[in-house]
């Protein structure tokens, strides 16, 4: 079991767009195992944690570890394929920004696809709001977007409309 340190806001690696995994290669597999181990450790030590994205442990790969009602697994090359037009506001928090919560607007439901570690495709259709929010948060990490970016963009938009 290899547990890595969670990278905190200010570290430029959180702003990098993660690289797509080539399932035929093995250069990403250790990062996938470490990601799952790190999420399990966080959940054990802190009592919470439903997801963790590769960039949060310094991995360059498009990987997300989940431990929630979706199951306990690593999503390889996850992507959101559909978002509802209906949105909702949620107080978001993040292991990379400890002690801070910010209000963000997310799509109420999403569909996402990924590969499992076995290379088999998985599709998660029209997730409920709590899981939709989680998936959106973690996929944002893969695109170098943090929850504070979403909150700041929304605040600027509200100011522009006033």
Backbone torsions as a table, in degrees:
resi	resn	phi	psi	omega
1	UNK	NA	121.6	177.0
2	UNK	-115.4	115.4	178.1
3	UNK	-103.3	127.9	179.6
4	UNK	-103.6	159.7	175.5
5	UNK	-73.2	139.6	175.7
6	UNK	-80.4	129.1	-179.8
7	UNK	-75.5	139.0	-175.8
8	UNK	-104.5	159.1	178.9
9	UNK	-50.8	140.6	-175.5
10	UNK	106.0	-23.9	176.6
11	UNK	-81.0	122.0	-174.9
12	UNK	-61.2	-20.2	179.2
13	UNK	-63.3	-25.3	177.1
14	UNK	-71.0	-16.6	-178.3
15	UNK	-96.3	-3.8	-179.8
16	UNK	-79.1	143.2	171.9
17	UNK	-79.3	124.6	-176.6
18	UNK	-67.6	150.3	-178.4
19	UNK	-86.3	141.5	175.6
20	UNK	-65.2	141.0	177.6
21	UNK	-81.4	138.0	169.3
22	UNK	-95.7	105.2	-175.9
23	UNK	-58.7	-20.4	-179.1
24	UNK	-77.5	-14.8	179.2
25	UNK	-102.1	166.4	-179.6
26	UNK	-112.0	3.7	-173.6
27	UNK	-65.8	-13.4	-177.7
28	UNK	-103.7	-15.4	-170.2
29	UNK	-62.5	-40.4	179.4
30	UNK	-64.7	-37.6	177.0
31	UNK	-62.8	-37.4	179.2
32	UNK	-63.9	-43.7	178.5
33	UNK	-64.9	-45.2	-179.9
34	UNK	-63.0	-37.5	179.3
35	UNK	-62.6	-47.0	178.4
36	UNK	-63.9	-41.8	179.0
37	UNK	-63.6	-39.7	-179.4
38	UNK	-67.5	-42.6	177.4
39	UNK	-62.9	-43.0	178.7
40	UNK	-61.2	-40.6	178.7
41	UNK	-65.4	-44.5	178.4
42	UNK	-59.1	-44.4	-178.9
43	UNK	-64.2	-39.7	178.8
44	UNK	-67.8	-47.5	-175.6
45	UNK	-73.3	-40.1	-172.6
46	UNK	-101.6	-18.8	179.7
47	UNK	85.6	7.7	177.8
48	UNK	-152.6	168.4	179.4
49	UNK	133.1	114.7	-179.2
50	UNK	-110.4	-18.7	-177.6
51	UNK	-160.4	154.7	178.3
52	UNK	-152.4	131.3	-177.7
53	UNK	-97.9	150.0	-178.8
54	UNK	-46.3	-49.2	-178.6
55	UNK	-58.0	-23.4	-179.2
56	UNK	-70.2	-14.4	174.6
57	UNK	-116.0	14.7	178.3
58	UNK	84.6	10.6	178.1
59	UNK	-83.2	138.5	178.7
60	UNK	-84.3	-1.3	-169.4
61	UNK	-94.3	154.9	177.0
62	UNK	-79.8	83.2	-178.4
63	UNK	-134.0	140.8	172.9
64	UNK	-135.4	128.0	172.3
65	UNK	-92.1	133.2	177.3
66	UNK	-120.1	145.2	170.1
67	UNK	-147.1	86.8	-173.2
68	UNK	-158.6	-164.7	179.8
69	UNK	-64.7	-15.9	174.6
70	UNK	-72.5	-23.4	-177.0
71	UNK	127.3	-177.5	175.8
72	UNK	-114.3	108.2	-174.3
73	UNK	-165.0	168.7	172.9
74	UNK	-108.8	125.0	176.4
75	UNK	-89.5	125.3	-179.7
76	UNK	-103.0	129.5	-178.7
77	UNK	52.0	47.9	-179.4
78	UNK	-68.2	146.5	175.9
79	UNK	-150.2	141.6	176.4
80	UNK	-82.6	124.4	-176.1
81	UNK	-105.4	-12.4	178.5
82	UNK	-157.7	139.6	175.8
83	UNK	-130.0	139.4	175.0
84	UNK	-70.7	153.5	175.0
85	UNK	-78.0	-20.7	177.0
86	UNK	-74.5	135.4	-178.4
87	UNK	-122.4	169.7	174.1
88	UNK	-150.8	157.9	178.5
89	UNK	-96.6	142.9	-179.5
90	UNK	-144.4	146.8	172.4
91	UNK	-84.2	114.1	-175.1
92	UNK	-97.1	144.4	173.1
93	UNK	-134.3	169.0	-171.6
94	UNK	-157.2	138.9	176.2
95	UNK	-60.8	-28.1	-178.2
96	UNK	-83.2	-7.2	177.5
97	UNK	-134.4	68.3	-172.6
98	UNK	-62.6	142.5	175.3
99	UNK	78.3	6.8	-177.8
100	UNK	-125.4	136.7	173.1
101	UNK	-125.4	140.7	178.6
102	UNK	-134.3	147.7	177.1
103	UNK	-79.7	130.9	175.3
104	UNK	-133.8	157.8	175.6
105	UNK	-104.5	130.7	-179.4
106	UNK	-128.5	159.0	171.2
107	UNK	-65.5	140.3	-175.3
108	UNK	-66.6	-32.4	177.9
109	UNK	-146.9	149.4	178.7
110	UNK	-140.7	162.3	168.4
111	UNK	-117.5	135.1	175.1
112	UNK	-135.5	154.8	-178.8
113	UNK	-125.5	152.7	177.2
114	UNK	-161.1	176.2	168.4
115	UNK	-104.8	150.8	170.2
116	UNK	-88.1	175.0	178.0
117	UNK	-61.9	-22.7	178.3
118	UNK	-83.0	-1.0	179.8
119	UNK	86.6	-4.0	-180.0
120	UNK	-80.4	138.9	178.7
121	UNK	-71.9	145.1	176.8
122	UNK	-132.7	141.2	177.8
123	UNK	-127.7	131.4	177.6
124	UNK	-117.0	106.1	-173.1
125	UNK	-86.9	135.7	168.5
126	UNK	38.9	66.4	-178.5
127	UNK	-66.4	149.8	176.1
128	UNK	-65.9	159.2	-173.4
129	UNK	-51.8	-43.3	-177.7
130	UNK	-65.2	-36.2	178.2
131	UNK	-79.7	-35.0	176.9
132	UNK	-60.6	-43.3	179.1
133	UNK	-62.6	-44.2	179.8
134	UNK	-59.8	-48.6	-178.9
135	UNK	-61.9	-43.4	179.5
136	UNK	-61.9	-42.4	179.0
137	UNK	-60.3	-47.6	-176.4
138	UNK	-70.4	-40.1	177.4
139	UNK	-64.9	-36.0	174.4
140	UNK	-55.3	-43.5	178.6
141	UNK	-55.7	-38.6	-178.9
142	UNK	-67.8	-20.7	179.5
143	UNK	-102.5	11.0	177.9
144	UNK	75.3	20.5	-178.2
145	UNK	-107.5	132.1	177.8
146	UNK	-109.1	159.5	-177.9
147	UNK	-57.9	-34.0	179.6
148	UNK	-65.5	-29.4	176.2
149	UNK	-64.7	-44.1	179.4
150	UNK	-64.3	-43.8	-179.4
151	UNK	-64.0	-42.9	-179.1
152	UNK	-67.0	-40.8	178.6
153	UNK	-62.8	-41.5	179.4
154	UNK	-66.8	-39.1	178.5
155	UNK	-65.1	-42.0	177.7
156	UNK	-63.4	-40.5	179.0
157	UNK	-63.2	-42.6	178.6
158	UNK	-62.8	-41.5	179.0
159	UNK	-64.0	-39.5	-179.5
160	UNK	-66.5	-30.1	-179.1
161	UNK	-81.7	-16.3	-177.6
162	UNK	-81.7	NA	NA
